[in-house]
Amino acid sequence: MIKVTDVNKSFDQFKALTDLNLHVNKGSIYGLVGTNGAGKTTIIKHITGIVCPDSGQITIDGEAVFDNRQIKQRMGFIPDDLFFFSTYNLKEMSKFYKNLYPNWNAQRYAHMVTQFGLSENRKLARFSKGMQKQAAFVLIMSSMPDYLILDEPIDGLDPIVRKLVWKYIVEDVAEREMTVLVSSHNLKELEGICDSIGILSKGHMVMERDLDELKSDVHKIQVAYKNKPSEPYKQLNVLHREARGTVDLLIVRDKREFVEQIILAGEPVLFDMLPLSLEEIFIYELGGVDNEIQNIIF
Ligand SMILES: Nc1ncnc2c1ncn2[C@@H]1O[C@H](COP(=O)(O)OP(=O)(O)OP(=O)(O)O)[C@@H](O)[C@H]1O
């Protein structure tokens, strides 16, 4: 389990992380989402033991991560800004990884190189950005990590390669309980793959939930009344409300049964309850928190 407890981090006078808590269960896929500059890369650098917090704890399986060689050997990390030795090709880089990671799997490496269609002899610096990401993925997945940390891994990859990347990840989660934390702006893709979601805003966790639970608790509803009761939505937790003619469109965060009970009590002539996508939940949740976002989208 990855556990981040009350982490604070400032760069000079700027507070990048504030009392941040985050939990990733073993064998699960956790999607970390947030606006630009929310602190995703910063917390990922803490979890990978690159940066030390000003206060708070970061543990993996109960052990502190910072300066912990054993934990790092079991961890695979693909950063947003990739690093390869400038003169190395993939074959040379694989030898470097083999020495670093005790669980290096040569068979898997050979298979993945073929499957991704990468040249082992061309200098990595000559690869396109997308090919460099693929090379990083092949190397990391061949090191058989127990913990896989990915900072915007799929951006810049073509759809066929993205499918292949997710296939490997899902298989390793299912077959050997690999634990995955992935940050991305591609909410549609995260929605199809993650078990839990953490939404970051301005350095703190706005919400961390099981994805199915989160989706079952936020609803888009359309309501119209012939005789509208006064303040019909007073008891509901309304994230957003707008009127379209006589129809009210609301985004509500409450249990489905409770919403139904409150709305039906007013005897509406129209009542529809629709599911929300993760993208919509993200926008409405952050719209409530972040005035800048609210001004842009509403
Ligand atoms: N080393 C540093 N020195 C000063 N400020 C920093 C440093 N690292 C991060 N920050 C600041 O911390 C904030 C969070 O940055 P971070 O890169 O973690 O955001 P992010 O959520 O990953 O953003 P994006 O989605 O744009 O990649 C930003 O305001 C950034 O300028």
The ligand as an ORCA input file, in Angstrom:
! r2SCAN-3c Opt
* xyz 0 1
  N      11.268     22.855     -7.860
  C      10.307     23.757     -7.823
  N      10.548     25.048     -7.510
  C       9.548     25.968     -7.445
  N       8.251     25.690     -7.692
  C       7.938     24.414     -8.025
  C       8.944     23.385     -8.114
  N       8.309     22.235     -8.451
  C       7.002     22.526     -8.573
  N       6.779     23.821     -8.306
  C       5.465     24.514     -8.331
  O       4.535     23.680     -7.662
  C       3.257     23.720     -8.319
  C       2.828     22.323     -8.674
  O       3.611     21.889     -9.773
  P       3.435     20.425    -10.397
  O       4.452     20.279    -11.480
  O       3.457     19.425     -9.297
  O       1.952     20.511    -11.009
  P       1.141     19.439    -11.889
  O      -0.152     19.190    -11.187
  O       1.988     18.245    -12.181
  O       0.860     20.295    -13.220
  P       0.683     19.869    -14.757
  O      -0.672     19.207    -14.874
  O       0.706     21.183    -15.446
  O       1.816     18.961    -15.142
  C       3.430     24.655     -9.530
  O       2.943     25.950     -9.189
  C       4.926     24.671     -9.757
  O       5.361     25.902    -10.318
*
